[in-house]
Amino acid sequence: MAGATLTTASTLLCPHGGSVRAMPGSPRARAGAALLRGSDTFIVAGCPFTTPAGTPNPCVSVQWTSTDTRVQAGGATLSAGSVGLCLSAAGVPQGPVQVASSGQTRLSTR
């Protein structure tokens, strides 16, 4: 993967417009804000997704399937090119994470 490194200042969204909040496991690795890693916890809030039958089925978490391969900061870091899947409460993938803003431009990883 390649691109601007993701930090707690990054803006991430589920494919339905819900906001993704990251809780880094180690806030010591920083690039202006704490670096995000694939092993960190990601919570989705405000996802409006409903099934065709009208049953609410929002995205609630993120599982990263592709992280940076060359940079480690207590674990594989994430960049704008990393791939994460938003999951429902039942663990069903509902689409990829959207990186609206990396939050910083000084550090790029791959």
Chimera marker file (.cmm) of the C-alpha trace (Angstrom):
<marker_set name="trace">
<marker id="1" x="0.000" y="0.000" z="0.000" r="1" g="1" b="0" radius="0.5"/>
<marker id="2" x="1.103" y="3.547" z="-0.423" r="1" g="1" b="0" radius="0.5"/>
<marker id="3" x="-0.015" y="7.005" z="0.487" r="1" g="1" b="0" radius="0.5"/>
<marker id="4" x="-0.247" y="9.401" z="3.371" r="1" g="1" b="0" radius="0.5"/>
<marker id="5" x="0.026" y="7.666" z="6.724" r="1" g="1" b="0" radius="0.5"/>
<marker id="6" x="-3.224" y="7.526" z="8.682" r="1" g="1" b="0" radius="0.5"/>
<marker id="7" x="-3.326" y="9.064" z="12.163" r="1" g="1" b="0" radius="0.5"/>
<marker id="8" x="-5.975" y="9.882" z="14.740" r="1" g="1" b="0" radius="0.5"/>
<marker id="9" x="-6.389" y="13.175" z="12.824" r="1" g="1" b="0" radius="0.5"/>
<marker id="10" x="-7.509" y="11.266" z="9.698" r="1" g="1" b="0" radius="0.5"/>
<marker id="11" x="-11.158" y="11.318" z="8.629" r="1" g="1" b="0" radius="0.5"/>
<marker id="12" x="-12.495" y="7.837" z="7.875" r="1" g="1" b="0" radius="0.5"/>
<marker id="13" x="-16.043" y="6.921" z="6.834" r="1" g="1" b="0" radius="0.5"/>
<marker id="14" x="-18.048" y="3.761" z="6.293" r="1" g="1" b="0" radius="0.5"/>
<marker id="15" x="-19.492" y="3.376" z="2.762" r="1" g="1" b="0" radius="0.5"/>
<marker id="16" x="-22.859" y="4.644" z="4.046" r="1" g="1" b="0" radius="0.5"/>
<marker id="17" x="-21.497" y="7.857" z="5.585" r="1" g="1" b="0" radius="0.5"/>
<marker id="18" x="-20.999" y="6.753" z="9.197" r="1" g="1" b="0" radius="0.5"/>
<marker id="19" x="-17.891" y="8.080" z="10.936" r="1" g="1" b="0" radius="0.5"/>
<marker id="20" x="-15.059" y="5.739" z="11.887" r="1" g="1" b="0" radius="0.5"/>
<marker id="21" x="-13.313" y="6.458" z="15.192" r="1" g="1" b="0" radius="0.5"/>
<marker id="22" x="-9.915" y="4.928" z="15.847" r="1" g="1" b="0" radius="0.5"/>
<marker id="23" x="-8.603" y="3.976" z="19.272" r="1" g="1" b="0" radius="0.5"/>
<marker id="24" x="-4.845" y="3.474" z="18.906" r="1" g="1" b="0" radius="0.5"/>
<marker id="25" x="-3.232" y="0.818" z="21.040" r="1" g="1" b="0" radius="0.5"/>
<marker id="26" x="-0.008" y="2.826" z="21.316" r="1" g="1" b="0" radius="0.5"/>
<marker id="27" x="-0.224" y="6.607" z="21.161" r="1" g="1" b="0" radius="0.5"/>
<marker id="28" x="3.580" y="6.931" z="21.378" r="1" g="1" b="0" radius="0.5"/>
<marker id="29" x="4.238" y="6.512" z="17.634" r="1" g="1" b="0" radius="0.5"/>
<marker id="30" x="3.309" y="9.908" z="16.214" r="1" g="1" b="0" radius="0.5"/>
<marker id="31" x="3.264" y="11.999" z="13.042" r="1" g="1" b="0" radius="0.5"/>
<marker id="32" x="1.623" y="15.075" z="14.554" r="1" g="1" b="0" radius="0.5"/>
<marker id="33" x="-1.065" y="12.712" z="15.905" r="1" g="1" b="0" radius="0.5"/>
<marker id="34" x="-0.948" y="9.037" z="16.923" r="1" g="1" b="0" radius="0.5"/>
<marker id="35" x="-0.229" y="6.657" z="14.009" r="1" g="1" b="0" radius="0.5"/>
<marker id="36" x="-2.940" y="4.120" z="13.217" r="1" g="1" b="0" radius="0.5"/>
<marker id="37" x="-2.181" y="0.420" z="12.886" r="1" g="1" b="0" radius="0.5"/>
<marker id="38" x="-4.198" y="-2.478" z="11.570" r="1" g="1" b="0" radius="0.5"/>
<marker id="39" x="-4.356" y="-3.965" z="15.071" r="1" g="1" b="0" radius="0.5"/>
<marker id="40" x="-5.991" y="-0.852" z="16.586" r="1" g="1" b="0" radius="0.5"/>
<marker id="41" x="-9.698" y="-0.765" z="17.440" r="1" g="1" b="0" radius="0.5"/>
<marker id="42" x="-12.011" y="1.018" z="14.993" r="1" g="1" b="0" radius="0.5"/>
<marker id="43" x="-15.630" y="1.838" z="15.900" r="1" g="1" b="0" radius="0.5"/>
<marker id="44" x="-18.244" y="3.057" z="13.396" r="1" g="1" b="0" radius="0.5"/>
<marker id="45" x="-20.929" y="5.496" z="14.581" r="1" g="1" b="0" radius="0.5"/>
<marker id="46" x="-23.897" y="6.949" z="12.760" r="1" g="1" b="0" radius="0.5"/>
<marker id="47" x="-24.160" y="4.411" z="9.943" r="1" g="1" b="0" radius="0.5"/>
<marker id="48" x="-27.683" y="4.676" z="8.478" r="1" g="1" b="0" radius="0.5"/>
<marker id="49" x="-27.624" y="1.401" z="6.502" r="1" g="1" b="0" radius="0.5"/>
<marker id="50" x="-30.814" y="-0.685" z="6.468" r="1" g="1" b="0" radius="0.5"/>
<marker id="51" x="-31.621" y="-3.927" z="4.668" r="1" g="1" b="0" radius="0.5"/>
<marker id="52" x="-34.066" y="-3.883" z="1.731" r="1" g="1" b="0" radius="0.5"/>
<marker id="53" x="-36.711" y="-5.093" z="4.212" r="1" g="1" b="0" radius="0.5"/>
<marker id="54" x="-36.147" y="-1.926" z="6.278" r="1" g="1" b="0" radius="0.5"/>
<marker id="55" x="-34.277" y="-3.555" z="9.163" r="1" g="1" b="0" radius="0.5"/>
<marker id="56" x="-31.408" y="-1.421" z="10.526" r="1" g="1" b="0" radius="0.5"/>
<marker id="57" x="-28.064" y="-3.144" z="9.923" r="1" g="1" b="0" radius="0.5"/>
<marker id="58" x="-25.401" y="-0.483" z="10.531" r="1" g="1" b="0" radius="0.5"/>
<marker id="59" x="-21.651" y="-0.833" z="10.206" r="1" g="1" b="0" radius="0.5"/>
<marker id="60" x="-20.168" y="-1.074" z="13.728" r="1" g="1" b="0" radius="0.5"/>
<marker id="61" x="-16.476" y="-1.936" z="13.317" r="1" g="1" b="0" radius="0.5"/>
<marker id="62" x="-13.607" y="-2.167" z="10.833" r="1" g="1" b="0" radius="0.5"/>
<marker id="63" x="-11.313" y="-5.080" z="9.982" r="1" g="1" b="0" radius="0.5"/>
<marker id="64" x="-8.202" y="-4.186" z="7.981" r="1" g="1" b="0" radius="0.5"/>
<marker id="65" x="-7.362" y="-6.704" z="5.258" r="1" g="1" b="0" radius="0.5"/>
<marker id="66" x="-4.375" y="-4.895" z="3.768" r="1" g="1" b="0" radius="0.5"/>
<marker id="67" x="-1.890" y="-2.802" z="5.753" r="1" g="1" b="0" radius="0.5"/>
<marker id="68" x="1.486" y="-1.234" z="5.017" r="1" g="1" b="0" radius="0.5"/>
<marker id="69" x="4.106" y="-3.884" z="4.348" r="1" g="1" b="0" radius="0.5"/>
<marker id="70" x="7.305" y="-1.916" z="4.805" r="1" g="1" b="0" radius="0.5"/>
<marker id="71" x="6.619" y="0.242" z="7.850" r="1" g="1" b="0" radius="0.5"/>
<marker id="72" x="6.167" y="-1.034" z="11.384" r="1" g="1" b="0" radius="0.5"/>
<marker id="73" x="5.472" y="1.107" z="14.448" r="1" g="1" b="0" radius="0.5"/>
<marker id="74" x="4.530" y="-1.468" z="17.054" r="1" g="1" b="0" radius="0.5"/>
<marker id="75" x="2.536" y="-3.182" z="14.292" r="1" g="1" b="0" radius="0.5"/>
<marker id="76" x="1.729" y="-2.686" z="10.622" r="1" g="1" b="0" radius="0.5"/>
<marker id="77" x="0.790" y="0.946" z="9.996" r="1" g="1" b="0" radius="0.5"/>
<marker id="78" x="-2.086" y="2.147" z="7.832" r="1" g="1" b="0" radius="0.5"/>
<marker id="79" x="-1.956" y="4.521" z="4.890" r="1" g="1" b="0" radius="0.5"/>
<marker id="80" x="-4.509" y="5.985" z="2.486" r="1" g="1" b="0" radius="0.5"/>
<marker id="81" x="-3.967" y="2.904" z="0.282" r="1" g="1" b="0" radius="0.5"/>
<marker id="82" x="-4.734" y="0.377" z="3.035" r="1" g="1" b="0" radius="0.5"/>
<marker id="83" x="-7.913" y="-1.672" z="2.696" r="1" g="1" b="0" radius="0.5"/>
<marker id="84" x="-10.386" y="-2.033" z="5.545" r="1" g="1" b="0" radius="0.5"/>
<marker id="85" x="-13.839" y="-3.590" z="5.534" r="1" g="1" b="0" radius="0.5"/>
<marker id="86" x="-16.695" y="-2.180" z="7.577" r="1" g="1" b="0" radius="0.5"/>
<marker id="87" x="-18.567" y="-4.935" z="9.418" r="1" g="1" b="0" radius="0.5"/>
<marker id="88" x="-22.101" y="-5.240" z="10.786" r="1" g="1" b="0" radius="0.5"/>
<marker id="89" x="-22.714" y="-6.425" z="14.359" r="1" g="1" b="0" radius="0.5"/>
<marker id="90" x="-22.984" y="-9.963" z="12.937" r="1" g="1" b="0" radius="0.5"/>
<marker id="91" x="-19.519" y="-9.606" z="11.359" r="1" g="1" b="0" radius="0.5"/>
<marker id="92" x="-20.841" y="-9.347" z="7.793" r="1" g="1" b="0" radius="0.5"/>
<marker id="93" x="-18.695" y="-7.154" z="5.483" r="1" g="1" b="0" radius="0.5"/>
<marker id="94" x="-20.686" y="-4.152" z="4.233" r="1" g="1" b="0" radius="0.5"/>
<marker id="95" x="-18.119" y="-2.305" z="2.140" r="1" g="1" b="0" radius="0.5"/>
<marker id="96" x="-14.697" y="-0.670" z="2.270" r="1" g="1" b="0" radius="0.5"/>
<marker id="97" x="-13.573" y="2.143" z="4.540" r="1" g="1" b="0" radius="0.5"/>
<marker id="98" x="-13.439" y="5.517" z="2.765" r="1" g="1" b="0" radius="0.5"/>
<marker id="99" x="-10.472" y="7.782" z="3.570" r="1" g="1" b="0" radius="0.5"/>
<marker id="100" x="-11.931" y="11.289" z="3.369" r="1" g="1" b="0" radius="0.5"/>
<marker id="101" x="-8.748" y="12.936" z="4.645" r="1" g="1" b="0" radius="0.5"/>
<marker id="102" x="-5.437" y="11.542" z="5.825" r="1" g="1" b="0" radius="0.5"/>
<marker id="103" x="-5.153" y="14.417" z="8.293" r="1" g="1" b="0" radius="0.5"/>
<marker id="104" x="-1.471" y="15.000" z="7.564" r="1" g="1" b="0" radius="0.5"/>
<marker id="105" x="0.833" y="15.289" z="4.561" r="1" g="1" b="0" radius="0.5"/>
<marker id="106" x="4.309" y="15.016" z="6.020" r="1" g="1" b="0" radius="0.5"/>
<marker id="107" x="4.623" y="11.238" z="6.344" r="1" g="1" b="0" radius="0.5"/>
<marker id="108" x="3.979" y="8.737" z="3.573" r="1" g="1" b="0" radius="0.5"/>
<marker id="109" x="4.271" y="4.956" z="3.960" r="1" g="1" b="0" radius="0.5"/>
<marker id="110" x="3.924" y="1.822" z="1.912" r="1" g="1" b="0" radius="0.5"/>
<link id1="1" id2="2" r="1" g="1" b="0" radius="0.2"/>
<link id1="2" id2="3" r="1" g="1" b="0" radius="0.2"/>
<link id1="3" id2="4" r="1" g="1" b="0" radius="0.2"/>
<link id1="4" id2="5" r="1" g="1" b="0" radius="0.2"/>
<link id1="5" id2="6" r="1" g="1" b="0" radius="0.2"/>
<link id1="6" id2="7" r="1" g="1" b="0" radius="0.2"/>
<link id1="7" id2="8" r="1" g="1" b="0" radius="0.2"/>
<link id1="8" id2="9" r="1" g="1" b="0" radius="0.2"/>
<link id1="9" id2="10" r="1" g="1" b="0" radius="0.2"/>
<link id1="10" id2="11" r="1" g="1" b="0" radius="0.2"/>
<link id1="11" id2="12" r="1" g="1" b="0" radius="0.2"/>
<link id1="12" id2="13" r="1" g="1" b="0" radius="0.2"/>
<link id1="13" id2="14" r="1" g="1" b="0" radius="0.2"/>
<link id1="14" id2="15" r="1" g="1" b="0" radius="0.2"/>
<link id1="15" id2="16" r="1" g="1" b="0" radius="0.2"/>
<link id1="16" id2="17" r="1" g="1" b="0" radius="0.2"/>
<link id1="17" id2="18" r="1" g="1" b="0" radius="0.2"/>
<link id1="18" id2="19" r="1" g="1" b="0" radius="0.2"/>
<link id1="19" id2="20" r="1" g="1" b="0" radius="0.2"/>
<link id1="20" id2="21" r="1" g="1" b="0" radius="0.2"/>
<link id1="21" id2="22" r="1" g="1" b="0" radius="0.2"/>
<link id1="22" id2="23" r="1" g="1" b="0" radius="0.2"/>
<link id1="23" id2="24" r="1" g="1" b="0" radius="0.2"/>
<link id1="24" id2="25" r="1" g="1" b="0" radius="0.2"/>
<link id1="25" id2="26" r="1" g="1" b="0" radius="0.2"/>
<link id1="26" id2="27" r="1" g="1" b="0" radius="0.2"/>
<link id1="27" id2="28" r="1" g="1" b="0" radius="0.2"/>
<link id1="28" id2="29" r="1" g="1" b="0" radius="0.2"/>
<link id1="29" id2="30" r="1" g="1" b="0" radius="0.2"/>
<link id1="30" id2="31" r="1" g="1" b="0" radius="0.2"/>
<link id1="31" id2="32" r="1" g="1" b="0" radius="0.2"/>
<link id1="32" id2="33" r="1" g="1" b="0" radius="0.2"/>
<link id1="33" id2="34" r="1" g="1" b="0" radius="0.2"/>
<link id1="34" id2="35" r="1" g="1" b="0" radius="0.2"/>
<link id1="35" id2="36" r="1" g="1" b="0" radius="0.2"/>
<link id1="36" id2="37" r="1" g="1" b="0" radius="0.2"/>
<link id1="37" id2="38" r="1" g="1" b="0" radius="0.2"/>
<link id1="38" id2="39" r="1" g="1" b="0" radius="0.2"/>
<link id1="39" id2="40" r="1" g="1" b="0" radius="0.2"/>
<link id1="40" id2="41" r="1" g="1" b="0" radius="0.2"/>
<link id1="41" id2="42" r="1" g="1" b="0" radius="0.2"/>
<link id1="42" id2="43" r="1" g="1" b="0" radius="0.2"/>
<link id1="43" id2="44" r="1" g="1" b="0" radius="0.2"/>
<link id1="44" id2="45" r="1" g="1" b="0" radius="0.2"/>
<link id1="45" id2="46" r="1" g="1" b="0" radius="0.2"/>
<link id1="46" id2="47" r="1" g="1" b="0" radius="0.2"/>
<link id1="47" id2="48" r="1" g="1" b="0" radius="0.2"/>
<link id1="48" id2="49" r="1" g="1" b="0" radius="0.2"/>
<link id1="49" id2="50" r="1" g="1" b="0" radius="0.2"/>
<link id1="50" id2="51" r="1" g="1" b="0" radius="0.2"/>
<link id1="51" id2="52" r="1" g="1" b="0" radius="0.2"/>
<link id1="52" id2="53" r="1" g="1" b="0" radius="0.2"/>
<link id1="53" id2="54" r="1" g="1" b="0" radius="0.2"/>
<link id1="54" id2="55" r="1" g="1" b="0" radius="0.2"/>
<link id1="55" id2="56" r="1" g="1" b="0" radius="0.2"/>
<link id1="56" id2="57" r="1" g="1" b="0" radius="0.2"/>
<link id1="57" id2="58" r="1" g="1" b="0" radius="0.2"/>
<link id1="58" id2="59" r="1" g="1" b="0" radius="0.2"/>
<link id1="59" id2="60" r="1" g="1" b="0" radius="0.2"/>
<link id1="60" id2="61" r="1" g="1" b="0" radius="0.2"/>
<link id1="61" id2="62" r="1" g="1" b="0" radius="0.2"/>
<link id1="62" id2="63" r="1" g="1" b="0" radius="0.2"/>
<link id1="63" id2="64" r="1" g="1" b="0" radius="0.2"/>
<link id1="64" id2="65" r="1" g="1" b="0" radius="0.2"/>
<link id1="65" id2="66" r="1" g="1" b="0" radius="0.2"/>
<link id1="66" id2="67" r="1" g="1" b="0" radius="0.2"/>
<link id1="67" id2="68" r="1" g="1" b="0" radius="0.2"/>
<link id1="68" id2="69" r="1" g="1" b="0" radius="0.2"/>
<link id1="69" id2="70" r="1" g="1" b="0" radius="0.2"/>
<link id1="70" id2="71" r="1" g="1" b="0" radius="0.2"/>
<link id1="71" id2="72" r="1" g="1" b="0" radius="0.2"/>
<link id1="72" id2="73" r="1" g="1" b="0" radius="0.2"/>
<link id1="73" id2="74" r="1" g="1" b="0" radius="0.2"/>
<link id1="74" id2="75" r="1" g="1" b="0" radius="0.2"/>
<link id1="75" id2="76" r="1" g="1" b="0" radius="0.2"/>
<link id1="76" id2="77" r="1" g="1" b="0" radius="0.2"/>
<link id1="77" id2="78" r="1" g="1" b="0" radius="0.2"/>
<link id1="78" id2="79" r="1" g="1" b="0" radius="0.2"/>
<link id1="79" id2="80" r="1" g="1" b="0" radius="0.2"/>
<link id1="80" id2="81" r="1" g="1" b="0" radius="0.2"/>
<link id1="81" id2="82" r="1" g="1" b="0" radius="0.2"/>
<link id1="82" id2="83" r="1" g="1" b="0" radius="0.2"/>
<link id1="83" id2="84" r="1" g="1" b="0" radius="0.2"/>
<link id1="84" id2="85" r="1" g="1" b="0" radius="0.2"/>
<link id1="85" id2="86" r="1" g="1" b="0" radius="0.2"/>
<link id1="86" id2="87" r="1" g="1" b="0" radius="0.2"/>
<link id1="87" id2="88" r="1" g="1" b="0" radius="0.2"/>
<link id1="88" id2="89" r="1" g="1" b="0" radius="0.2"/>
<link id1="89" id2="90" r="1" g="1" b="0" radius="0.2"/>
<link id1="90" id2="91" r="1" g="1" b="0" radius="0.2"/>
<link id1="91" id2="92" r="1" g="1" b="0" radius="0.2"/>
<link id1="92" id2="93" r="1" g="1" b="0" radius="0.2"/>
<link id1="93" id2="94" r="1" g="1" b="0" radius="0.2"/>
<link id1="94" id2="95" r="1" g="1" b="0" radius="0.2"/>
<link id1="95" id2="96" r="1" g="1" b="0" radius="0.2"/>
<link id1="96" id2="97" r="1" g="1" b="0" radius="0.2"/>
<link id1="97" id2="98" r="1" g="1" b="0" radius="0.2"/>
<link id1="98" id2="99" r="1" g="1" b="0" radius="0.2"/>
<link id1="99" id2="100" r="1" g="1" b="0" radius="0.2"/>
<link id1="100" id2="101" r="1" g="1" b="0" radius="0.2"/>
<link id1="101" id2="102" r="1" g="1" b="0" radius="0.2"/>
<link id1="102" id2="103" r="1" g="1" b="0" radius="0.2"/>
<link id1="103" id2="104" r="1" g="1" b="0" radius="0.2"/>
<link id1="104" id2="105" r="1" g="1" b="0" radius="0.2"/>
<link id1="105" id2="106" r="1" g="1" b="0" radius="0.2"/>
<link id1="106" id2="107" r="1" g="1" b="0" radius="0.2"/>
<link id1="107" id2="108" r="1" g="1" b="0" radius="0.2"/>
<link id1="108" id2="109" r="1" g="1" b="0" radius="0.2"/>
<link id1="109" id2="110" r="1" g="1" b="0" radius="0.2"/>
</marker_set>
